[in-house]
Amino acid sequence: MKRPWAYICATEGTSSKALRGYCRTVFQCGYVPICPRLQDGQFIVLENPDERHAFNEIVRDKLLRCTVLVVCSKHSDATTNAEVGLAKKYSKVLTTLDGVLQAAEKGEVLTG
């Protein structure tokens, strides 16, 4: 089975360790985790306005390629609100990490 892509959505202050844990859980549930803050934040200097703009374009592109957006934070901020808004605009499946786990327990994979 081909794994669907799942965009990892978390608040700005979420630690790399927590993001890696979210990605691991989503992977174990049958998805390819896409987490720009964890992956692209390794080489993009977010304090540089031009690179921050490029990062935002990369985030948008990756989110639009994903089937599912997984909200992993218990709280929201401007970043999570923007990502959820974009996912809604393009009719992506929205769920939480608990939703992914519940679907996996039933042997289901969430797709659009």
MODELLER restraints for C-alpha pairs under 7 A, 6 or more apart:
rsr = mdl.restraints
at = mdl.atoms
rsr.add(forms.Gaussian(group=physical.xy_distance, feature=features.Distance(at['CA:3:A'], at['CA:30:A']), mean=5.93, stdev=0.5))
rsr.add(forms.Gaussian(group=physical.xy_distance, feature=features.Distance(at['CA:3:A'], at['CA:31:A']), mean=4.94, stdev=0.5))
rsr.add(forms.Gaussian(group=physical.xy_distance, feature=features.Distance(at['CA:3:A'], at['CA:32:A']), mean=5.96, stdev=0.5))
rsr.add(forms.Gaussian(group=physical.xy_distance, feature=features.Distance(at['CA:4:A'], at['CA:31:A']), mean=5.17, stdev=0.5))
rsr.add(forms.Gaussian(group=physical.xy_distance, feature=features.Distance(at['CA:4:A'], at['CA:32:A']), mean=6.05, stdev=0.5))
rsr.add(forms.Gaussian(group=physical.xy_distance, feature=features.Distance(at['CA:4:A'], at['CA:67:A']), mean=6.30, stdev=0.5))
rsr.add(forms.Gaussian(group=physical.xy_distance, feature=features.Distance(at['CA:5:A'], at['CA:31:A']), mean=5.68, stdev=0.5))
rsr.add(forms.Gaussian(group=physical.xy_distance, feature=features.Distance(at['CA:5:A'], at['CA:32:A']), mean=4.65, stdev=0.5))
rsr.add(forms.Gaussian(group=physical.xy_distance, feature=features.Distance(at['CA:5:A'], at['CA:33:A']), mean=6.08, stdev=0.5))
rsr.add(forms.Gaussian(group=physical.xy_distance, feature=features.Distance(at['CA:5:A'], at['CA:34:A']), mean=6.65, stdev=0.5))
rsr.add(forms.Gaussian(group=physical.xy_distance, feature=features.Distance(at['CA:5:A'], at['CA:66:A']), mean=4.76, stdev=0.5))
rsr.add(forms.Gaussian(group=physical.xy_distance, feature=features.Distance(at['CA:5:A'], at['CA:67:A']), mean=5.68, stdev=0.5))
rsr.add(forms.Gaussian(group=physical.xy_distance, feature=features.Distance(at['CA:5:A'], at['CA:68:A']), mean=6.65, stdev=0.5))
rsr.add(forms.Gaussian(group=physical.xy_distance, feature=features.Distance(at['CA:6:A'], at['CA:31:A']), mean=6.01, stdev=0.5))
rsr.add(forms.Gaussian(group=physical.xy_distance, feature=features.Distance(at['CA:6:A'], at['CA:32:A']), mean=5.87, stdev=0.5))
rsr.add(forms.Gaussian(group=physical.xy_distance, feature=features.Distance(at['CA:6:A'], at['CA:33:A']), mean=5.02, stdev=0.5))
rsr.add(forms.Gaussian(group=physical.xy_distance, feature=features.Distance(at['CA:6:A'], at['CA:34:A']), mean=5.82, stdev=0.5))
rsr.add(forms.Gaussian(group=physical.xy_distance, feature=features.Distance(at['CA:6:A'], at['CA:66:A']), mean=5.54, stdev=0.5))
rsr.add(forms.Gaussian(group=physical.xy_distance, feature=features.Distance(at['CA:6:A'], at['CA:67:A']), mean=6.16, stdev=0.5))
rsr.add(forms.Gaussian(group=physical.xy_distance, feature=features.Distance(at['CA:6:A'], at['CA:68:A']), mean=4.73, stdev=0.5))
rsr.add(forms.Gaussian(group=physical.xy_distance, feature=features.Distance(at['CA:6:A'], at['CA:69:A']), mean=5.66, stdev=0.5))
rsr.add(forms.Gaussian(group=physical.xy_distance, feature=features.Distance(at['CA:6:A'], at['CA:70:A']), mean=6.53, stdev=0.5))
rsr.add(forms.Gaussian(group=physical.xy_distance, feature=features.Distance(at['CA:7:A'], at['CA:33:A']), mean=6.07, stdev=0.5))
rsr.add(forms.Gaussian(group=physical.xy_distance, feature=features.Distance(at['CA:7:A'], at['CA:34:A']), mean=4.72, stdev=0.5))
rsr.add(forms.Gaussian(group=physical.xy_distance, feature=features.Distance(at['CA:7:A'], at['CA:35:A']), mean=6.09, stdev=0.5))
rsr.add(forms.Gaussian(group=physical.xy_distance, feature=features.Distance(at['CA:7:A'], at['CA:63:A']), mean=5.97, stdev=0.5))
rsr.add(forms.Gaussian(group=physical.xy_distance, feature=features.Distance(at['CA:7:A'], at['CA:66:A']), mean=6.00, stdev=0.5))
rsr.add(forms.Gaussian(group=physical.xy_distance, feature=features.Distance(at['CA:7:A'], at['CA:68:A']), mean=6.14, stdev=0.5))
rsr.add(forms.Gaussian(group=physical.xy_distance, feature=features.Distance(at['CA:7:A'], at['CA:69:A']), mean=4.67, stdev=0.5))
rsr.add(forms.Gaussian(group=physical.xy_distance, feature=features.Distance(at['CA:7:A'], at['CA:70:A']), mean=5.92, stdev=0.5))
rsr.add(forms.Gaussian(group=physical.xy_distance, feature=features.Distance(at['CA:8:A'], at['CA:33:A']), mean=6.53, stdev=0.5))
rsr.add(forms.Gaussian(group=physical.xy_distance, feature=features.Distance(at['CA:8:A'], at['CA:34:A']), mean=5.90, stdev=0.5))
rsr.add(forms.Gaussian(group=physical.xy_distance, feature=features.Distance(at['CA:8:A'], at['CA:35:A']), mean=5.09, stdev=0.5))
rsr.add(forms.Gaussian(group=physical.xy_distance, feature=features.Distance(at['CA:8:A'], at['CA:69:A']), mean=6.30, stdev=0.5))
rsr.add(forms.Gaussian(group=physical.xy_distance, feature=features.Distance(at['CA:8:A'], at['CA:70:A']), mean=5.23, stdev=0.5))
rsr.add(forms.Gaussian(group=physical.xy_distance, feature=features.Distance(at['CA:8:A'], at['CA:71:A']), mean=6.48, stdev=0.5))
rsr.add(forms.Gaussian(group=physical.xy_distance, feature=features.Distance(at['CA:8:A'], at['CA:72:A']), mean=6.88, stdev=0.5))
rsr.add(forms.Gaussian(group=physical.xy_distance, feature=features.Distance(at['CA:9:A'], at['CA:69:A']), mean=6.71, stdev=0.5))
rsr.add(forms.Gaussian(group=physical.xy_distance, feature=features.Distance(at['CA:9:A'], at['CA:70:A']), mean=5.76, stdev=0.5))
rsr.add(forms.Gaussian(group=physical.xy_distance, feature=features.Distance(at['CA:9:A'], at['CA:71:A']), mean=4.74, stdev=0.5))
rsr.add(forms.Gaussian(group=physical.xy_distance, feature=features.Distance(at['CA:9:A'], at['CA:72:A']), mean=5.89, stdev=0.5))
rsr.add(forms.Gaussian(group=physical.xy_distance, feature=features.Distance(at['CA:9:A'], at['CA:80:A']), mean=6.19, stdev=0.5))
rsr.add(forms.Gaussian(group=physical.xy_distance, feature=features.Distance(at['CA:10:A'], at['CA:71:A']), mean=6.10, stdev=0.5))
rsr.add(forms.Gaussian(group=physical.xy_distance, feature=features.Distance(at['CA:10:A'], at['CA:72:A']), mean=5.30, stdev=0.5))
rsr.add(forms.Gaussian(group=physical.xy_distance, feature=features.Distance(at['CA:10:A'], at['CA:73:A']), mean=5.00, stdev=0.5))
rsr.add(forms.Gaussian(group=physical.xy_distance, feature=features.Distance(at['CA:10:A'], at['CA:80:A']), mean=6.17, stdev=0.5))
rsr.add(forms.Gaussian(group=physical.xy_distance, feature=features.Distance(at['CA:11:A'], at['CA:73:A']), mean=6.16, stdev=0.5))
rsr.add(forms.Gaussian(group=physical.xy_distance, feature=features.Distance(at['CA:11:A'], at['CA:76:A']), mean=6.08, stdev=0.5))
rsr.add(forms.Gaussian(group=physical.xy_distance, feature=features.Distance(at['CA:11:A'], at['CA:77:A']), mean=5.95, stdev=0.5))
rsr.add(forms.Gaussian(group=physical.xy_distance, feature=features.Distance(at['CA:11:A'], at['CA:79:A']), mean=6.52, stdev=0.5))
rsr.add(forms.Gaussian(group=physical.xy_distance, feature=features.Distance(at['CA:11:A'], at['CA:80:A']), mean=5.89, stdev=0.5))
rsr.add(forms.Gaussian(group=physical.xy_distance, feature=features.Distance(at['CA:12:A'], at['CA:79:A']), mean=6.64, stdev=0.5))
rsr.add(forms.Gaussian(group=physical.xy_distance, feature=features.Distance(at['CA:16:A'], at['CA:38:A']), mean=6.35, stdev=0.5))
rsr.add(forms.Gaussian(group=physical.xy_distance, feature=features.Distance(at['CA:19:A'], at['CA:38:A']), mean=6.73, stdev=0.5))
rsr.add(forms.Gaussian(group=physical.xy_distance, feature=features.Distance(at['CA:22:A'], at['CA:72:A']), mean=6.98, stdev=0.5))
rsr.add(forms.Gaussian(group=physical.xy_distance, feature=features.Distance(at['CA:23:A'], at['CA:33:A']), mean=5.32, stdev=0.5))
rsr.add(forms.Gaussian(group=physical.xy_distance, feature=features.Distance(at['CA:26:A'], at['CA:33:A']), mean=6.17, stdev=0.5))
rsr.add(forms.Gaussian(group=physical.xy_distance, feature=features.Distance(at['CA:27:A'], at['CA:33:A']), mean=6.05, stdev=0.5))
rsr.add(forms.Gaussian(group=physical.xy_distance, feature=features.Distance(at['CA:29:A'], at['CA:100:A']), mean=7.00, stdev=0.5))
rsr.add(forms.Gaussian(group=physical.xy_distance, feature=features.Distance(at['CA:29:A'], at['CA:101:A']), mean=6.76, stdev=0.5))
rsr.add(forms.Gaussian(group=physical.xy_distance, feature=features.Distance(at['CA:29:A'], at['CA:104:A']), mean=5.54, stdev=0.5))
rsr.add(forms.Gaussian(group=physical.xy_distance, feature=features.Distance(at['CA:30:A'], at['CA:109:A']), mean=6.87, stdev=0.5))
rsr.add(forms.Gaussian(group=physical.xy_distance, feature=features.Distance(at['CA:36:A'], at['CA:59:A']), mean=6.12, stdev=0.5))
rsr.add(forms.Gaussian(group=physical.xy_distance, feature=features.Distance(at['CA:44:A'], at['CA:51:A']), mean=6.25, stdev=0.5))
rsr.add(forms.Gaussian(group=physical.xy_distance, feature=features.Distance(at['CA:45:A'], at['CA:51:A']), mean=6.10, stdev=0.5))
rsr.add(forms.Gaussian(group=physical.xy_distance, feature=features.Distance(at['CA:46:A'], at['CA:52:A']), mean=4.78, stdev=0.5))
rsr.add(forms.Gaussian(group=physical.xy_distance, feature=features.Distance(at['CA:67:A'], at['CA:92:A']), mean=5.91, stdev=0.5))
rsr.add(forms.Gaussian(group=physical.xy_distance, feature=features.Distance(at['CA:67:A'], at['CA:93:A']), mean=6.42, stdev=0.5))
rsr.add(forms.Gaussian(group=physical.xy_distance, feature=features.Distance(at['CA:67:A'], at['CA:111:A']), mean=5.87, stdev=0.5))
rsr.add(forms.Gaussian(group=physical.xy_distance, feature=features.Distance(at['CA:67:A'], at['CA:112:A']), mean=5.86, stdev=0.5))
rsr.add(forms.Gaussian(group=physical.xy_distance, feature=features.Distance(at['CA:68:A'], at['CA:92:A']), mean=5.77, stdev=0.5))
rsr.add(forms.Gaussian(group=physical.xy_distance, feature=features.Distance(at['CA:68:A'], at['CA:93:A']), mean=4.67, stdev=0.5))
rsr.add(forms.Gaussian(group=physical.xy_distance, feature=features.Distance(at['CA:68:A'], at['CA:94:A']), mean=5.98, stdev=0.5))
rsr.add(forms.Gaussian(group=physical.xy_distance, feature=features.Distance(at['CA:68:A'], at['CA:111:A']), mean=6.55, stdev=0.5))
rsr.add(forms.Gaussian(group=physical.xy_distance, feature=features.Distance(at['CA:69:A'], at['CA:87:A']), mean=6.92, stdev=0.5))
rsr.add(forms.Gaussian(group=physical.xy_distance, feature=features.Distance(at['CA:69:A'], at['CA:92:A']), mean=6.84, stdev=0.5))
rsr.add(forms.Gaussian(group=physical.xy_distance, feature=features.Distance(at['CA:69:A'], at['CA:93:A']), mean=6.17, stdev=0.5))
rsr.add(forms.Gaussian(group=physical.xy_distance, feature=features.Distance(at['CA:69:A'], at['CA:94:A']), mean=5.05, stdev=0.5))
rsr.add(forms.Gaussian(group=physical.xy_distance, feature=features.Distance(at['CA:69:A'], at['CA:95:A']), mean=6.38, stdev=0.5))
rsr.add(forms.Gaussian(group=physical.xy_distance, feature=features.Distance(at['CA:70:A'], at['CA:94:A']), mean=6.23, stdev=0.5))
rsr.add(forms.Gaussian(group=physical.xy_distance, feature=features.Distance(at['CA:70:A'], at['CA:95:A']), mean=5.11, stdev=0.5))
rsr.add(forms.Gaussian(group=physical.xy_distance, feature=features.Distance(at['CA:70:A'], at['CA:96:A']), mean=5.02, stdev=0.5))
rsr.add(forms.Gaussian(group=physical.xy_distance, feature=features.Distance(at['CA:70:A'], at['CA:97:A']), mean=5.95, stdev=0.5))
rsr.add(forms.Gaussian(group=physical.xy_distance, feature=features.Distance(at['CA:71:A'], at['CA:95:A']), mean=6.19, stdev=0.5))
rsr.add(forms.Gaussian(group=physical.xy_distance, feature=features.Distance(at['CA:71:A'], at['CA:96:A']), mean=4.60, stdev=0.5))
rsr.add(forms.Gaussian(group=physical.xy_distance, feature=features.Distance(at['CA:71:A'], at['CA:97:A']), mean=6.29, stdev=0.5))
rsr.add(forms.Gaussian(group=physical.xy_distance, feature=features.Distance(at['CA:72:A'], at['CA:96:A']), mean=5.89, stdev=0.5))
rsr.add(forms.Gaussian(group=physical.xy_distance, feature=features.Distance(at['CA:72:A'], at['CA:97:A']), mean=5.37, stdev=0.5))
rsr.add(forms.Gaussian(group=physical.xy_distance, feature=features.Distance(at['CA:92:A'], at['CA:112:A']), mean=6.36, stdev=0.5))
rsr.add(forms.Gaussian(group=physical.xy_distance, feature=features.Distance(at['CA:93:A'], at['CA:111:A']), mean=6.69, stdev=0.5))
rsr.add(forms.Gaussian(group=physical.xy_distance, feature=features.Distance(at['CA:93:A'], at['CA:112:A']), mean=5.74, stdev=0.5))
rsr.add(forms.Gaussian(group=physical.xy_distance, feature=features.Distance(at['CA:103:A'], at['CA:109:A']), mean=6.27, stdev=0.5))
